[in-house]
Amino acid sequence: MSYGAKAAERLANKTILITGASSGIGEATAKELAAAANGQIKLILTARRADKLAQVTQDLKSAYPNIKIHTQQHDVSKTETIVPFVESIPEEFKDIDFLINNAGKALGREPVGEILTEDILGMFETNVLGLIALTQAVLPILKKKNSGSIVNIGSIAGRDPYPGGGIYCPSKAAVKSFSHVLRKELISTKIRVLEVDPGAVETEFSLVRFKQDKDAAKAVYKGAEPLVAEDIAEVIVFGLTRRENTVIAETLVFPTNQASATHVYKAPE
């Protein structure tokens, strides 16, 4: 997508921290930001998989030789490591302008009463506790200069809960509530809080949800045309490249065959 000179100017030399950047929406957003800025940005890319981060970094540096990237293997669900992680960021990257809280997961579709405790903890520790802890660690940096943006990746599940989403849906509802609180608390500042809520997006997300069962993951999208990670990345970058006084507070993004979490058209076989 072409954003033009204004977008490149507004991103120029910004430092952007993206969680879950090794694949899916996080990876696509890093690449979309690099393209919009013509490589004139600094990226802090974190994820659990160091090998995937290395590949993303290689791809970006091949396309934009002057881009500056710091990668760090990090799991946001380990909340006790978040402050040390932020403190360990190299000096050149410490002055963060944008935080993109992208890391998240869904695990299983079991009904309430049958949900594994480890899945409950896994979703809340990543989707909620990690997001809040990292925001708290980065927010003083943004407050000090009274500028910047926080992007929280929510979900249609946080607006429209469905059977089988007994933990994932509440975790994303918490992201929505937290975003609202944060936006209201920062009303006297120039810090923006943006929330992007995707509908059906085909990434590794479903594979994780169905615990590497490829057939089950594919069946979710069979007979439909879901969004891809790049579609959400474009929305994120569009929001970040608006004039500083413009806050695209909430964006709900569907493919054309979807109208709610459960109202999805699938072509007959």
QUIUR-V872714 format. One line per field, one symbol per residue. phi: phi as a letter, one per 40 degrees, with the letter a starting at -180 (. if undefined). burial: + if it has 24 or more other C-alpha atoms within 12 Angstrom, else -. A space follows every 10 residues. Layout:
# QUIUR-V872714
phi: ???
burial: ???
This chain:
# QUIUR-V872714
phi: .cbgcccccc cdgcbbbbcg ccafcccccd cccccccfgc abbbbbacbc cccccccccc cccbdccbbb bacabccccc cccdcccccd dcbcccbbbb cbdaabbgbc cdhbccdccd cdcccccbcc ccccccccdd ccccbfahab bbccadccbb cbdgbdbccc cccccccccc dcccccccbb ccbbbbbccc bcbcdcccdc fgcccccccd bcgbbccbdc ccdccccdcc bcddcbbcca bbbbcccbba dbcbcbccc
burial: --+---++-+ ++++++++++ ++++++++++ ++++++++++ ++++++++-- -+++-++--+ +--+--++++ +++++++++- -+--++--+- --++++++++ +++++++++- --------++ -+++++++++ +++++-+++- +++---++++ ++++++++++ ----++++++ ++++++-+++ -++------+ ++++++++++ +++++++++- ------++-+ +----+++++ ++++++++++ ++----++++ +++++-++-+ +--------
